[in-house]
Amino acid sequence: MIDGPKLTLGDREFIVPPANLKAIRAHMASRSNADATAEDKINANVAFILTTLQRNYPDLTEDFLLDHLDTRNQLDVMAKIQDAAGFTKADPSGEQEAEVAQ
């Protein structure tokens, strides 16, 4: 089990590992496509989240994610992946600020 922040989706709790470079590269390539539709971007995010969580949970399925991700928690999951990789820093007020765009 790769250590990371905890996340709950549905009735399951996950420990979120950092994304590996293969997943990051694939996600960046699909998100940078200027012709990508909203559906393409959703599919890219789901694939990225799935690949990342499968590092700790190989049995996790895309169907589970599609049933439990929504427009609100998708951003939370992406933030947890960034947290796991150390892509957040404390600002002077003590709040967490993301350094990497989603």
DSSP file (Angstrom, degrees, kcal/mol; ACC not computed):
  #  RESIDUE AA STRUCTURE BP1 BP2  ACC     N-H-->O    O-->H-N    N-H-->O    O-->H-N    TCO  KAPPA ALPHA  PHI   PSI    X-CA   Y-CA   Z-CA
    1    1 A M              0   0    0      0, 0.0     2,-0.5     0, 0.0    55,-0.1   0.000 360.0 360.0 360.0 125.0    0.0    0.0    0.0
    2    2 A I        -     0   0    0     13,-0.2    54,-0.0     1,-0.1    13,-0.0  -0.749 360.0-118.9 -86.1 128.7    1.4    3.4   -1.1
    3    3 A D        +     0   0    0     -2,-0.5    -1,-0.1    14,-0.1    12,-0.0  -0.270  53.1 122.7 -69.4 152.3    0.8    6.0    1.6
    4    4 A G        -     0   0    0     13,-0.1    77,-0.1    81,-0.0    76,-0.0  -0.965  60.2 -46.4 175.6-177.5   -1.2    9.1    0.9
    5    5 A P        -     0   0    0      0, 0.0    11,-3.3     0, 0.0     2,-0.2  -0.286  59.2-110.4 -69.0 157.1   -4.3   11.1    2.0
    6    6 A K  E     -A   15   0A   0      9,-0.2     2,-0.3     7,-0.0     9,-0.2  -0.613  34.0-178.3 -91.2 151.6   -7.6    9.4    2.7
    7    7 A L  E     -A   14   0A   0      7,-2.4     7,-3.9    -2,-0.2     2,-0.5  -0.993  15.7-147.4-147.7 139.6  -10.6    9.7    0.5
    8    8 A T  E     +A   13   0A   0     -2,-0.3     2,-0.4     5,-0.3     5,-0.2  -0.959  16.3 175.3-114.0 127.9  -14.1    8.3    0.7
    9    9 A L  E >   -A   12   0A   0      3,-2.5     3,-2.3    -2,-0.5     2,-0.2  -0.995  67.7 -37.7-126.9 123.6  -16.2    7.5   -2.4
   10   10 A G  T 3  S-     0   0    0     -2,-0.4    54,-0.0    58,-0.3    58,-0.0  -0.458 124.9 -28.0  61.6-127.5  -19.5    5.9   -1.8
   11   11 A D  T 3  S+     0   0    0     -2,-0.2     2,-0.4    -3,-0.1    -1,-0.3   0.200 120.5  93.7-104.3  15.0  -19.1    3.5    1.1
   12   12 A R  E <   -A    9   0A   0     -3,-2.3    -3,-2.5     2,-0.0     2,-0.4  -0.883  60.4-149.3-112.5 140.0  -15.4    2.9    0.4
   13   13 A E  E     -A    8   0A   0     -2,-0.4     2,-0.3    -5,-0.2    -5,-0.3  -0.895  19.0-166.9-104.0 136.6  -12.4    4.6    2.0
   14   14 A F  E     -A    7   0A   0     -7,-3.9    -7,-2.4    -2,-0.4     2,-0.6  -0.902  23.0-139.1-121.8 148.0   -9.3    4.9   -0.1
   15   15 A I  E     -A    6   0A   0     -2,-0.3    -9,-0.2    -9,-0.2   -13,-0.2  -0.957  32.1-138.9-101.0 118.7   -5.7    5.8    0.6
   16   16 A V        -     0   0    0    -11,-3.3    37,-0.1    -2,-0.6     3,-0.1  -0.682  16.2-160.0 -87.9 116.1   -4.7    8.0   -2.4
   17   17 A P        -     0   0    0      0, 0.0    67,-0.2     0, 0.0    68,-0.2  -0.439  32.0 -92.2 -83.0 165.3   -1.2    7.3   -3.8
   18   18 A P        -     0   0    0      0, 0.0     2,-0.1     0, 0.0    64,-0.1  -0.475  49.3-101.5 -69.6 152.1    0.6    9.8   -5.9
   19   19 A A        -     0   0    0     62,-0.3     2,-0.1    -2,-0.1    33,-0.1  -0.465  35.5-122.5 -70.6 144.9    0.1    9.4   -9.7
   20   20 A N     >  -     0   0    0     -2,-0.1     4,-2.2     1,-0.1     3,-0.2  -0.448  26.7-105.3 -83.3 167.0    2.9    7.7  -11.5
   21   21 A L  H  > S+     0   0    0      1,-0.2     4,-2.8     2,-0.2     5,-0.2   0.822 118.4  58.7 -64.1 -32.0    4.6    9.4  -14.4
   22   22 A K  H  > S+     0   0    0      2,-0.2     4,-2.2     1,-0.2    -1,-0.2   0.933 109.3  44.1 -62.2 -45.2    2.9    7.2  -17.0
   23   23 A A  H  > S+     0   0    0     -3,-0.2     4,-2.4     2,-0.2    -2,-0.2   0.894 113.9  50.3 -66.5 -40.0   -0.5    8.3  -15.8
   24   24 A I  H  X S+     0   0    0     -4,-2.2     4,-2.8     2,-0.2     5,-0.2   0.930 110.8  48.9 -64.2 -44.8    0.6   12.0  -15.6
   25   25 A R  H  X S+     0   0    0     -4,-2.8     4,-2.2     1,-0.2    -2,-0.2   0.923 113.1  46.7 -61.9 -45.0    2.0   11.9  -19.1
   26   26 A A  H  X S+     0   0    0     -4,-2.2     4,-2.2    -5,-0.2    -1,-0.2   0.905 113.9  48.5 -63.8 -41.4   -1.2   10.3  -20.5
   27   27 A H  H  X S+     0   0    0     -4,-2.4     4,-2.5     1,-0.2     5,-0.2   0.925 111.3  49.1 -66.0 -44.4   -3.4   12.7  -18.7
   28   28 A M  H  X S+     0   0    0     -4,-2.8     4,-1.6     1,-0.2    -1,-0.2   0.908 111.4  50.0 -61.5 -41.8   -1.4   15.8  -19.8
   29   29 A A  H  < S+     0   0    0     -4,-2.2     4,-0.4    -5,-0.2    -1,-0.2   0.916 114.2  43.6 -64.4 -43.1   -1.5   14.6  -23.4
   30   30 A S  H >< S+     0   0    0     -4,-2.2     3,-0.6     1,-0.2    -1,-0.2   0.863 115.3  48.3 -73.0 -34.1   -5.3   14.0  -23.4
   31   31 A R  H 3< S+     0   0    0     -4,-2.5    -1,-0.2     1,-0.2    -2,-0.2   0.743 106.3  57.5 -77.3 -22.6   -6.1   17.3  -21.6
   32   32 A S  T 3< S+     0   0    0     -4,-1.6     2,-0.5    -5,-0.2    -1,-0.2   0.527  74.7 115.8 -87.1  -3.8   -3.9   19.4  -23.8
   33   33 A N    X   -     0   0    0     -3,-0.6     3,-1.8    -4,-0.4    -3,-0.0  -0.531  57.5-153.5 -67.4 115.0   -5.7   18.4  -27.0
   34   34 A A  T 3  S+     0   0    0     -2,-0.5    -1,-0.2     1,-0.3    -3,-0.0   0.755  93.3  53.4 -63.7 -24.5   -7.3   21.6  -28.3
   35   35 A D  T 3  S+     0   0    0      2,-0.0    -1,-0.3    -3,-0.0     2,-0.1   0.354  79.7 129.6 -91.8   6.3  -10.0   19.7  -30.0
   36   36 A A    <   -     0   0    0     -3,-1.8     2,-0.1    -6,-0.1    -5,-0.0  -0.386  49.4-142.9 -66.5 133.8  -11.0   17.8  -26.9
   37   37 A T     >  -     0   0    0     -2,-0.1     4,-2.2     1,-0.1     5,-0.2  -0.368  30.4-100.1 -84.7 171.5  -14.7   17.8  -26.1
   38   38 A A  H  > S+     0   0    0      1,-0.2     4,-2.3     2,-0.2     5,-0.2   0.893 127.3  52.7 -58.4 -39.7  -16.2   18.0  -22.6
   39   39 A E  H  > S+     0   0    0      1,-0.2     4,-2.7     2,-0.2    -1,-0.2   0.897 106.5  52.4 -64.1 -40.0  -16.8   14.3  -22.8
   40   40 A D  H  > S+     0   0    0      1,-0.2     4,-2.3     2,-0.2    -1,-0.2   0.908 110.3  48.6 -60.5 -42.0  -13.1   13.7  -23.7
   41   41 A K  H  X S+     0   0    0     -4,-2.2     4,-2.3     2,-0.2    -2,-0.2   0.890 111.3  48.9 -67.7 -39.8  -12.0   15.7  -20.7
   42   42 A I  H  X S+     0   0    0     -4,-2.3     4,-2.7     2,-0.2     5,-0.2   0.939 112.0  49.3 -62.9 -46.3  -14.3   13.8  -18.4
   43   43 A N  H  X S+     0   0    0     -4,-2.7     4,-2.5     1,-0.2    -2,-0.2   0.886 110.5  51.0 -60.3 -39.1  -13.0   10.5  -19.8
   44   44 A A  H  X S+     0   0    0     -4,-2.3     4,-2.2     2,-0.2    -1,-0.2   0.915 111.5  47.2 -64.9 -42.5   -9.4   11.7  -19.4
   45   45 A N  H  X S+     0   0    0     -4,-2.3     4,-2.7     2,-0.2     5,-0.2   0.923 112.8  48.3 -65.4 -43.8  -10.0   12.7  -15.7
   46   46 A V  H  X S+     0   0    0     -4,-2.7     4,-2.9     1,-0.2     5,-0.2   0.923 112.3  49.0 -63.1 -44.0  -11.7    9.4  -15.0
   47   47 A A  H  X S+     0   0    0     -4,-2.5     4,-2.6    -5,-0.2    -1,-0.2   0.903 112.8  48.3 -61.9 -40.8   -8.9    7.4  -16.6
   48   48 A F  H  X S+     0   0    0     -4,-2.2     4,-2.2     2,-0.2    -2,-0.2   0.928 114.1  45.0 -65.3 -46.7   -6.3    9.4  -14.6
   49   49 A I  H  X S+     0   0    0     -4,-2.7     4,-2.9     2,-0.2     5,-0.3   0.925 114.8  48.9 -63.1 -44.9   -8.1    8.9  -11.3
   50   50 A L  H  X S+     0   0    0     -4,-2.9     4,-2.4    -5,-0.2    -2,-0.2   0.945 111.9  47.5 -61.3 -49.6   -8.7    5.2  -12.0
   51   51 A T  H  < S+     0   0    0     -4,-2.6     4,-0.4    -5,-0.2    -1,-0.2   0.893 114.8  47.4 -59.8 -40.6   -5.1    4.5  -13.0
   52   52 A T  H >< S+     0   0    0     -4,-2.2     3,-1.3    -5,-0.2     4,-0.4   0.952 114.1  44.5 -67.4 -49.8   -3.8    6.4   -9.9
   53   53 A L  H >X S+     0   0    0     -4,-2.9     4,-2.2     1,-0.3     3,-1.4   0.819 103.0  67.0 -66.3 -29.4   -6.2    4.7   -7.4
   54   54 A Q  T 3< S+     0   0    0     -4,-2.4    -1,-0.3     1,-0.3    -2,-0.2   0.666  82.2  76.0 -66.9 -14.3   -5.5    1.3   -9.0
   55   55 A R  T <4 S+     0   0    0     -3,-1.3    -1,-0.3    -4,-0.4    -2,-0.2   0.875 115.6  20.1 -61.1 -34.5   -1.9    1.6   -7.7
   56   56 A N  T <4 S+     0   0    0     -3,-1.4    -2,-0.2    -4,-0.4    -1,-0.2   0.660 136.1  39.2-102.5 -23.6   -3.4    0.7   -4.3
   57   57 A Y    ><  +     0   0    0     -4,-2.2     3,-2.2     1,-0.1    -1,-0.2  -0.671  59.3 173.4-131.8  76.4   -6.7   -0.9   -5.3
   58   58 A P  T 3  S+     0   0    0      0, 0.0    -1,-0.1     0, 0.0    -4,-0.1   0.710  79.8  60.2 -59.8 -20.2   -6.1   -3.0   -8.4
   59   59 A D  T 3  S+     0   0    0      2,-0.1    -5,-0.1    -5,-0.0     2,-0.0   0.536  76.8 117.6 -84.8  -6.6   -9.7   -4.3   -8.2
   60   60 A L    <   -     0   0    0     -3,-2.2     2,-0.3    -7,-0.1    -6,-0.0  -0.364  52.6-152.5 -63.9 138.0  -11.2   -0.8   -8.6
   61   61 A T     >  -     0   0    0      1,-0.1     4,-1.7    -2,-0.0     5,-0.1  -0.768  25.8-123.9-113.8 158.3  -13.3   -0.4  -11.7
   62   62 A E  H  > S+     0   0    0     -2,-0.3     4,-3.0     1,-0.2     5,-0.2   0.880 112.8  59.7 -62.3 -38.6  -14.3    2.4  -14.0
   63   63 A D  H  > S+     0   0    0      1,-0.2     4,-1.9     2,-0.2    -1,-0.2   0.900 102.6  51.8 -58.2 -41.7  -18.0    1.6  -13.3
   64   64 A F  H  > S+     0   0    0      2,-0.2     4,-1.4     1,-0.2    -1,-0.2   0.948 112.3  45.8 -59.7 -47.7  -17.4    2.2   -9.6
   65   65 A L  H  X S+     0   0    0     -4,-1.7     4,-3.1     1,-0.2     3,-0.5   0.926 110.9  51.7 -62.6 -44.2  -15.9    5.6  -10.3
   66   66 A L  H  < S+     0   0    0     -4,-3.0    -1,-0.2     1,-0.2    -2,-0.2   0.837 111.5  48.6 -62.7 -31.5  -18.5    6.6  -12.7
   67   67 A D  H  < S+     0   0    0     -4,-1.9    -1,-0.2    -5,-0.2    -2,-0.2   0.764 123.2  31.3 -75.4 -25.7  -21.2    5.7  -10.2
   68   68 A H  H  < S+     0   0    0     -4,-1.4     2,-0.3    -3,-0.5   -58,-0.3   0.597  98.3  85.9-115.4 -13.7  -19.5    7.7   -7.4
   69   69 A L     <  +     0   0    0     -4,-3.1     2,-0.3    -5,-0.2   -60,-0.0  -0.686  51.6 168.0 -86.4 143.7  -17.7   10.6   -9.0
   70   70 A D     >  -     0   0    0     -2,-0.3     4,-1.9     0, 0.0     5,-0.2  -0.825  52.6 -82.9-141.1-176.7  -19.6   13.8   -9.6
   71   71 A T  T  4 S+     0   0    0     -2,-0.3     4,-0.4     1,-0.2    -2,-0.0   0.759 125.3  42.7 -65.8 -23.7  -18.9   17.4  -10.5
   72   72 A R  T >> S+     0   0    0      2,-0.1     4,-0.9     1,-0.1     3,-0.6   0.933 117.4  39.5 -86.1 -52.9  -18.1   18.3   -6.9
   73   73 A N  H 3> S+     0   0    0      1,-0.2     4,-2.6     2,-0.2     5,-0.2   0.691  99.9  74.0 -78.7 -15.4  -16.0   15.4   -5.7
   74   74 A Q  H 3X S+     0   0    0     -4,-1.9     4,-2.2     1,-0.2    -1,-0.2   0.924 100.0  46.3 -58.8 -42.9  -14.0   15.0   -8.9
   75   75 A L  H <> S+     0   0    0     -3,-0.6     4,-2.2    -4,-0.4    -1,-0.2   0.870 110.5  53.6 -67.0 -36.0  -12.1   18.1   -8.1
   76   76 A D  H  X S+     0   0    0     -4,-0.9     4,-2.1     2,-0.2    -2,-0.2   0.908 108.8  48.9 -63.2 -41.9  -11.6   16.9   -4.5
   77   77 A V  H  X S+     0   0    0     -4,-2.6     4,-2.2     2,-0.2    -2,-0.2   0.923 110.5  50.0 -64.6 -44.2  -10.2   13.6   -5.8
   78   78 A M  H  X S+     0   0    0     -4,-2.2     4,-2.0     1,-0.2    -1,-0.2   0.897 110.2  51.2 -61.5 -39.1   -7.8   15.4   -8.1
   79   79 A A  H  X S+     0   0    0     -4,-2.2     4,-2.7     2,-0.2    -1,-0.2   0.883 107.8  52.4 -65.0 -38.1   -6.7   17.6   -5.2
   80   80 A K  H  X S+     0   0    0     -4,-2.1     4,-2.5     2,-0.2    -2,-0.2   0.888 107.8  51.6 -64.6 -38.8   -6.0   14.5   -3.1
   81   81 A I  H  X S+     0   0    0     -4,-2.2     4,-1.2     2,-0.2   -62,-0.3   0.913 111.5  47.2 -64.0 -41.3   -3.8   13.1   -5.9
   82   82 A Q  H  X>S+     0   0    0     -4,-2.0     5,-2.8     1,-0.2     4,-0.5   0.907 110.9  52.0 -65.2 -41.3   -1.9   16.4   -5.9
   83   83 A D  H ><5S+     0   0    0     -4,-2.7     3,-1.3     1,-0.2     5,-0.2   0.915 106.0  54.6 -59.0 -43.0   -1.6   16.3   -2.1
   84   84 A A  H 3<5S+     0   0    0     -4,-2.5    -1,-0.2     1,-0.3    -2,-0.2   0.812 110.2  47.0 -61.2 -30.6   -0.2   12.7   -2.3
   85   85 A A  H 3<5S-     0   0    0     -4,-1.2    -1,-0.3    -3,-0.3    -2,-0.2   0.491 118.0-111.3 -90.3  -4.0    2.5   14.0   -4.7
   86   86 A G  T <<5S+     0   0    0     -3,-1.3    -3,-0.2    -4,-0.5    -2,-0.1   0.739  71.4 140.0  81.8  23.3    3.3   17.0   -2.6
   87   87 A F      < +     0   0    0     -5,-2.8    12,-2.4    -6,-0.1    13,-0.6   0.070  49.8  80.6 -89.9  26.3    2.0   19.5   -5.0
   88   88 A T  E     -B   98   0B   0     -6,-0.2     2,-0.3    -5,-0.2    10,-0.2  -0.927  55.7-173.1-125.6 155.9    0.5   21.7   -2.3
   89   89 A K  E     -B   97   0B   0      8,-1.7     8,-2.2    -2,-0.3     2,-0.4  -0.979  29.6-105.9-143.5 155.5    2.1   24.3   -0.1
   90   90 A A  E     -B   96   0B   0     -2,-0.3     6,-0.2     6,-0.2     5,-0.1  -0.660  30.9-146.1 -81.6 134.0    1.0   26.3    2.8
   91   91 A D    >   -     0   0    0      4,-2.7     3,-2.6    -2,-0.4    -1,-0.0  -0.473  38.3 -90.3 -89.2 172.5    0.4   30.0    2.1
   92   92 A P  T 3  S+     0   0    0      0, 0.0    -1,-0.1     0, 0.0    -2,-0.0   0.759 126.9  58.6 -57.5 -25.3    1.2   32.6    4.8
   93   93 A S  T 3  S-     0   0    0      2,-0.1     3,-0.1     1,-0.0    -3,-0.0   0.558 118.3-110.5 -80.5  -6.1   -2.3   32.4    6.2
   94   94 A G  S <  S+     0   0    0     -3,-2.6     2,-0.1     1,-0.3    -1,-0.0   0.394  76.9 130.6  92.5  -3.1   -1.9   28.7    6.9
   95   95 A E        -     0   0    0      1,-0.1    -4,-2.7    -5,-0.1     2,-0.4  -0.459  62.8-110.2 -79.7 156.1   -4.3   27.6    4.1
   96   96 A Q  E     -B   90   0B   0     -6,-0.2     2,-0.4    -2,-0.1    -6,-0.2  -0.712  32.2-166.9 -86.9 138.2   -3.3   25.0    1.6
   97   97 A E  E     -B   89   0B   0     -8,-2.2    -8,-1.7    -2,-0.4     2,-0.2  -0.993  19.2-127.2-128.2 128.2   -2.8   26.3   -2.0
   98   98 A A  E     -B   88   0B   0     -2,-0.4   -10,-0.2   -10,-0.2     3,-0.0  -0.542  16.1-168.6 -74.2 136.1   -2.6   24.0   -5.0
   99   99 A E        +     0   0    0    -12,-2.4     2,-0.5    -2,-0.2    -1,-0.1   0.669  69.6  64.1 -94.1 -20.6    0.5   24.6   -7.2
  100  100 A V  S    S-     0   0    0    -13,-0.6    -1,-0.1     2,-0.0   -18,-0.1  -0.899  81.7-127.0-112.8 131.4   -0.6   22.5  -10.1
  101  101 A A              0   0    0     -2,-0.5    -2,-0.1     1,-0.1    -1,-0.0  -0.361 360.0 360.0 -70.9 153.2   -3.6   23.3  -12.3
  102  102 A Q              0   0    0     -2,-0.1    -1,-0.1     0, 0.0    -2,-0.0   0.430 360.0 360.0 -96.7 360.0   -6.2   20.6  -12.9
